Amino acid sequence: MSSETLSRRGFIVALMLLSHTLQALPAEQPEKVSFDQFIKKSAVPREVMDQWLRGDNLYQFDPELGYVLSNYLPAWGIDHSATISTVQPNGARTSFMYAGRKSRINTYGDSFTECQQVSDGETWQEYLAAHLGEPIRNFGVGGYGVYQAYRRMIREEKTDHGAEYLILYDCCDDSTRSLLRYRRATFYQRWDEHGSRMFHGNFWAHVEMDLETGRFVEKENPLPTKKSLYHMTEPHWMVEHLKDDLALQLALYSFGTIRDLDREKISKLAARLDFPFDWSQEESALRFQAGALLNRYSQRATLFILDKASAFARENGKKLLVVLNMTADITEMNQRGTRDDQEVVDYLGKEKFDYFDMNEVHLRDFRKSNLSYREYIKPYLVDGGHYSPQGNHFFAYSIKDKVVEWLDPKPIPYQQPDAQKISFEGYLHGGGYH
């Protein structure tokens, strides 16, 4: 592996961890501190915790997953507008299209699934539901990793609002989020001004590697009650419970935020992942290697989670569709044909998963545009963050053919005339769609 490749991968991993959460880096980076010092400073101010638990925030506490959606009106939409974000009693984001009907499609994932920065009726699920003539439920939650989305999926699918068809969305740095015990540590320095209004990224259920066996293990939320959350205000408790979080350590080191790595544990992790970590390099090269090792660790964790999601769907008579989006650098794909999530892409093909790759759609569309990538993607995003209404519409109609092909029977608009007439008559009289 060349130093050029390592540097590019390390840089991309670091960017992906920060993008979609932060709009810009500060002009001057703070002086590097030790990992322990950084963790101590990441302790939550008690007044922030008090206010978050009183409510009136975008997120509310959840004992398993750290947090779930709440009702809120964040001012982060197009043209500096506020967006109406509300939640139904079952925890899904509010939907309107065919809302009184039983859904056969439930969607799980992060902020690109939740559709942050647009109002309830502007999500890709709503655009697609309107076209297909049937509801699509949105259980996405901003900030979730692949594992947290999977845990939300198995929880919801055991209820009476479970569905036959499941979409699991892997976006951005979701693979790394799966590994983090406390994601807030990766961004708290630059989000202090938001205080409790946008508080999230607290401790949650996650996965990590057991260095003794080389196997991934599932870990439960160590702070499963509101009272226990106050441990996050205690610097020494935070150090004790995060000092061996290797994913967090690698992320912070690759950012250039901390000055040290646990050489013994990182070397053992690298060996388990067949990664040639060269400690003789200068700091800049070590940072790039840390980003590349974190990327491999993250991708392997995703393979573990995908196997579990596939098994869950199979054992419960459900069908799973995996969606990839913003998991690759489109300019890198265009120039060199390489991508950081290649191991996941290869695995999905090898194991014959149903999957949809929006990265490839954007790449084809970008190549036709004669624009720089920044100019090309701008209309699809709100201030460089999440999909705008236009972006969600583009995504909905990009995935449409895959979803129609996947569903059996087909949605009413895509049925053969005789079957379509029967289905439509049943629909008009309050029956099902098929």
C-alpha positions in Angstrom: 0.0 0.0 0.0 1.6 3.3 -1.1 2.0 6.3 1.2 -0.1 8.3 -1.4 -3.0 5.8 -1.0 -2.7 5.8 2.8 -2.8 9.6 2.9 -5.8 9.8 0.6 -7.7 7.1 2.6 -6.8 8.7 5.9 -7.9 12.1 4.7 -11.2 10.8 3.4 -12.1 8.9 6.5 -11.4 12.0 8.6 -13.5 14.1 6.3 -16.4 11.7 6.3 -16.4 11.6 10.1 -16.8 15.3 10.2 -18.9 16.1 7.2 -22.7 16.0 7.5 -22.2 16.9 11.2 -20.0 20.0 10.9 -20.3 22.6 8.2 -16.7 23.9 8.5 -13.5 23.4 10.4 -12.2 26.3 12.5 -9.5 28.4 11.0 -7.0 27.3 13.6 -6.9 23.8 15.1 -6.4 23.5 18.9 -3.1 22.3 20.3 -2.9 18.5 20.4 -3.5 16.9 23.7 -3.2 13.4 25.1 -6.1 11.0 24.5 -6.9 11.0 28.3 -6.9 14.8 28.4 -9.2 15.0 25.4 -11.7 12.5 26.9 -11.8 14.5 30.2 -12.7 17.7 28.2 -15.4 15.8 26.4 -17.4 15.4 29.6 -20.8 17.0 29.2 -21.6 20.2 31.2 -24.2 19.4 33.8 -26.5 22.2 32.6 -26.5 20.8 29.1 -27.5 17.4 30.4 -30.2 18.9 32.6 -31.7 20.9 29.7 -31.5 17.9 27.2 -33.4 15.7 29.6 -36.1 18.3 30.1 -37.0 18.0 26.4 -37.7 20.5 23.6 -34.8 19.1 21.5 -34.4 17.4 18.2 -33.6 14.1 20.0 -34.9 12.3 23.1 -33.2 9.8 25.3 -33.4 6.1 24.5 -32.0 3.4 26.8 -30.8 1.1 24.1 -29.8 3.4 21.2 -28.8 6.5 23.1 -31.5 8.7 21.5 -34.3 8.7 19.0 -36.2 11.5 17.2 -38.4 14.0 18.9 -40.6 16.8 17.6 -38.6 19.9 16.8 -38.3 22.9 14.4 -34.6 23.3 13.6 -33.7 26.3 11.5 -31.5 24.5 9.0 -33.5 24.1 5.8 -33.3 25.6 2.3 -33.2 29.4 2.1 -32.5 29.5 5.8 -35.9 28.2 6.6 -36.9 26.1 9.6 -37.9 22.5 8.9 -40.9 20.8 10.5 -39.7 17.5 12.0 -42.3 15.4 13.9 -42.6 11.9 15.1 -45.5 9.5 15.1 -46.5 7.4 18.2 -44.6 4.4 16.8 -41.4 6.4 16.6 -41.3 6.8 12.8 -41.0 10.2 11.2 -44.4 11.6 10.4 -45.7 10.6 6.9 -48.7 11.6 5.0 -48.9 9.5 1.8 -51.3 6.7 2.4 -50.7 7.1 6.1 -53.7 5.1 7.2 -52.5 2.0 5.3 -50.4 -0.8 6.5 -46.8 -0.4 5.2 -44.9 -3.2 3.6 -41.7 -1.2 3.5 -39.8 0.1 6.6 -36.6 2.1 6.2 -33.7 2.3 8.7 -30.5 4.3 8.8 -29.0 7.7 9.7 -29.7 11.3 8.8 -30.0 10.6 5.1 -32.7 8.0 5.9 -34.4 10.4 8.4 -33.9 13.2 5.8 -32.6 15.9 8.0 -32.8 19.5 6.8 -36.2 19.0 5.1 -39.7 19.0 6.4 -41.8 15.9 7.0 -43.4 15.9 3.5 -40.1 16.4 1.6 -38.4 13.1 2.5 -37.5 10.6 -0.2 -39.8 8.1 1.4 -42.8 10.4 0.8 -41.8 11.2 -2.8 -41.4 7.5 -3.5 -44.6 6.5 -1.6 -46.6 9.0 -3.7 -45.4 7.4 -6.9 -45.9 3.8 -5.8 -49.2 4.3 -4.2 -48.3 2.8 -0.8 -46.8 4.1 2.4 -43.1 3.8 3.2 -42.2 4.2 6.9 -39.1 6.2 8.0 -37.3 5.0 11.1 -34.1 6.8 10.3 -32.3 8.8 13.0 -29.5 11.3 12.4 -26.1 10.3 13.7 -26.8 6.5 13.8 -24.3 4.1 12.5 -25.0 0.9 10.6 -25.2 -1.1 13.8 -27.5 1.3 15.6 -29.8 1.3 12.6 -29.7 -2.5 12.6 -30.6 -2.6 16.3 -33.5 -0.2 15.7 -34.6 -2.5 12.8 -34.8 -5.6 14.9 -36.6 -3.8 17.7 -39.3 -2.3 15.4 -39.7 -5.3 13.3 -40.9 -7.4 16.3 -43.9 -5.0 16.8 -47.2 -4.8 15.0 -45.8 -2.2 12.6 -43.2 -4.5 11.3 -43.0 -4.9 7.5 -42.1 -7.5 5.0 -39.5 -5.4 3.1 -36.7 -3.7 5.0 -34.3 -1.0 3.7 -31.0 -0.6 5.7 -29.1 2.5 4.6 -25.3 2.8 4.9 -24.1 6.4 4.4 -21.2 8.6 5.0 -19.2 7.4 8.1 -21.9 5.1 9.4 -19.5 2.2 9.4 -17.3 4.0 11.9 -20.2 5.1 14.0 -21.0 1.5 14.6 -17.8 1.1 16.5 -17.9 4.2 18.6 -19.0 4.0 22.2 -19.6 7.8 22.5 -19.8 9.6 19.1 -20.2 13.0 20.7 -16.4 13.0 21.4 -15.7 13.3 17.7 -17.6 16.6 17.4 -18.3 18.2 20.7 -15.6 20.9 20.4 -17.3 22.4 17.4 -20.9 22.0 18.5 -20.8 23.6 21.9 -22.9 26.5 20.6 -25.8 24.1 20.0 -25.9 23.0 23.6 -28.7 20.7 24.5 -30.9 21.7 21.5 -29.1 19.3 19.2 -27.6 17.1 21.8 -26.8 13.5 20.6 -24.0 11.0 20.2 -24.2 9.9 23.8 -23.3 6.3 24.8 -25.3 3.6 22.9 -25.2 0.0 21.9 -22.3 -0.6 19.5 -19.9 -3.3 18.2 -16.1 -3.6 18.6 -13.4 -6.2 18.2 -12.3 -8.5 21.0 -8.6 -8.3 20.5 -8.0 -11.7 22.1 -10.3 -13.6 19.7 -10.3 -11.3 16.7 -14.1 -11.5 16.6 -16.6 -8.7 16.7 -18.8 -8.5 19.8 -22.0 -6.6 20.5 -22.0 -4.2 23.4 -25.0 -2.9 25.2 -25.4 0.8 26.2 -23.5 1.2 29.5 -25.8 4.2 30.5 -29.3 2.9 30.0 -31.2 5.2 32.4 -31.6 9.0 32.6 -30.0 9.0 36.0 -27.0 7.0 34.8 -26.4 9.6 32.0 -24.9 12.0 34.6 -21.8 9.8 34.6 -21.1 11.7 31.3 -20.6 14.8 33.4 -17.8 13.1 35.3 -14.3 13.5 33.6 -12.7 10.6 35.4 -15.6 8.2 34.7 -15.3 9.2 31.0 -11.6 8.4 30.9 -12.1 5.0 32.7 -14.8 4.0 30.2 -13.3 5.3 27.0 -9.5 4.9 27.4 -9.6 1.6 25.4 -12.0 2.8 22.7 -9.7 2.2 19.7 -12.1 3.5 17.1 -12.4 6.8 18.9 -8.6 6.9 19.4 -7.9 6.3 15.7 -10.4 8.8 14.6 -9.1 11.6 16.8 -5.5 10.8 15.9 -6.3 10.8 12.2 -7.9 14.3 12.7 -4.7 15.5 14.3 -6.6 16.2 17.5 -4.6 14.0 19.9 -0.9 13.3 20.0 -0.8 9.7 21.1 -1.9 6.2 20.2 -1.9 3.1 22.4 0.8 1.3 20.5 0.3 -2.1 22.0 -3.5 -2.2 21.4 -3.4 -0.5 18.0 -0.7 -3.0 16.8 -2.8 -5.9 18.0 -5.9 -4.5 16.2 -3.8 -3.9 13.0 -2.5 -7.5 13.2 -6.1 -8.9 13.6 -7.1 -6.9 10.5 -4.0 -7.8 8.4 -3.1 -4.2 8.2 0.7 -3.3 7.9 0.9 -0.5 10.4 4.4 1.1 10.1 5.3 2.9 13.4 8.6 4.1 12.0 6.9 6.8 9.9 6.7 10.5 10.7 3.6 11.8 12.5 1.8 12.9 9.3 2.1 9.4 7.8 1.0 7.8 11.1 -2.1 9.9 11.0 -2.9 8.7 7.5 -2.3 5.1 8.5 -4.6 5.6 11.5 -7.3 6.8 9.1 -6.8 3.9 6.8 -6.7 1.3 9.7 -10.0 2.9 11.0 -11.5 2.5 7.6 -10.6 -1.2 7.4 -11.9 -1.7 11.0 -15.1 0.0 10.0 -15.7 -1.9 6.8 -15.1 -5.3 8.6 -17.6 -4.3 11.3 -20.1 -3.5 8.6 -19.7 -7.0 7.1 -20.4 -8.5 10.5 -23.6 -6.3 10.9 -24.8 -7.1 7.4 -24.6 -10.8 8.1 -26.7 -10.3 11.2 -29.2 -8.2 9.4 -29.5 -10.7 6.6 -30.0 -13.6 9.1 -32.6 -11.6 10.9 -34.6 -10.9 7.7 -34.3 -14.5 6.5 -35.3 -16.0 9.9 -38.4 -13.7 10.1 -39.6 -14.1 6.5 -38.6 -10.6 5.5 -36.6 -9.2 2.6 -33.6 -6.9 3.0 -32.3 -4.2 0.6 -29.0 -2.5 1.5 -28.5 1.1 0.3 -25.1 2.6 -0.1 -24.8 6.4 -0.5 -22.1 9.0 0.2 -19.9 6.1 1.3 -17.4 6.8 -1.4 -15.5 9.9 -2.7 -17.2 10.5 -6.1 -14.2 12.4 -7.4 -11.9 9.5 -6.5 -14.3 7.1 -8.2 -14.3 9.3 -11.3 -10.5 9.8 -11.5 -9.1 6.4 -10.3 -12.1 4.0 -10.1 -11.3 3.3 -6.4 -13.5 3.7 -3.3 -13.0 3.3 0.4 -16.0 1.0 0.9 -14.9 -1.4 -1.8 -14.7 -4.3 0.6 -18.4 -3.8 1.5 -19.4 -3.5 -2.2 -17.5 -6.7 -3.1 -19.1 -8.5 -0.1 -22.6 -7.5 -1.1 -22.0 -8.9 -4.6 -20.3 -12.1 -3.4 -23.0 -12.9 -0.9 -25.8 -12.0 -3.3 -27.4 -9.3 -1.2 -30.1 -7.1 -2.8 -28.5 -3.7 -2.8 -28.6 -0.3 -4.4 -25.6 1.9 -4.8 -26.4 5.6 -5.1 -22.7 6.4 -5.4 -22.8 4.9 -8.9 -25.9 6.9 -9.8 -24.2 10.2 -8.7 -21.0 9.2 -10.6 -22.9 8.6 -13.9 -24.9 11.8 -13.4 -21.8 13.8 -12.5 -20.0 12.6 -15.6 -22.8 14.0 -17.8 -22.7 17.4 -16.1 -19.5 19.0 -17.3 -19.3 20.7 -13.9 -16.9 20.4 -11.0 -18.2 18.0 -8.3 -18.9 20.9 -5.9 -21.0 22.6 -8.6 -22.7 19.4 -9.5 -23.7 18.3 -6.0 -24.7 21.8 -4.7 -28.4 21.7 -5.8 -28.9 18.3 -4.2 -27.7 19.4 -0.7 -28.7 22.0 1.8 -25.7 24.1 2.5 -23.4 21.2 1.8 -25.1 19.0 4.4 -28.0 16.6 3.7 -30.2 16.1 0.7 -32.4 19.1 -0.2 -36.0 18.4 -1.3 -34.5 18.2 -4.8 -31.9 15.7 -3.6 -34.5 13.6 -1.9 -36.6 13.6 -5.1 -33.6 12.6 -7.2 -32.8 9.8 -4.8 -36.4 8.5 -4.7 -36.6 8.3 -8.5 -33.1 6.8 -8.7 -34.0 3.9 -6.4 -37.6 3.5 -7.8 -36.8 0.8 -10.4 -34.9 -1.3 -7.8 -37.8 -1.1 -5.4 -40.4 -1.9 -8.0 -38.3 -4.9 -9.1 -37.9 -6.0 -5.5 -41.6 -5.9 -4.4 -43.9 -8.8 -5.0 -46.6 -8.2 -6.0 -45.7 -5.0 -7.8 -47.2 -1.7 -6.6 -50.5 -0.9 -8.3 -49.0 1.5 -10.9 -46.7 -1.3 -12.1 -49.1 -4.2 -12.2 -50.5 -5.8 -15.4 -53.9 -4.3 -16.4 -56.2 -7.1 -15.1 -54.4 -7.4 -11.8 -54.2 -3.7 -11.6 -57.9 -3.3 -11.9 -58.6 -5.8 -9.2 -56.1 -4.3 -6.8 -57.4 -0.8 -7.4 -61.0 -1.8 -6.7 -59.8 -3.4 -3.5 -57.9 -0.3 -2.6 -60.9 2.0 -3.2 -63.0 -0.1 -0.9 -60.5 0.1 1.9 -58.7 -3.2 1.3 -55.0 -3.8 0.6 -53.1 -2.8 -2.4 -52.8 -6.1 -4.1 
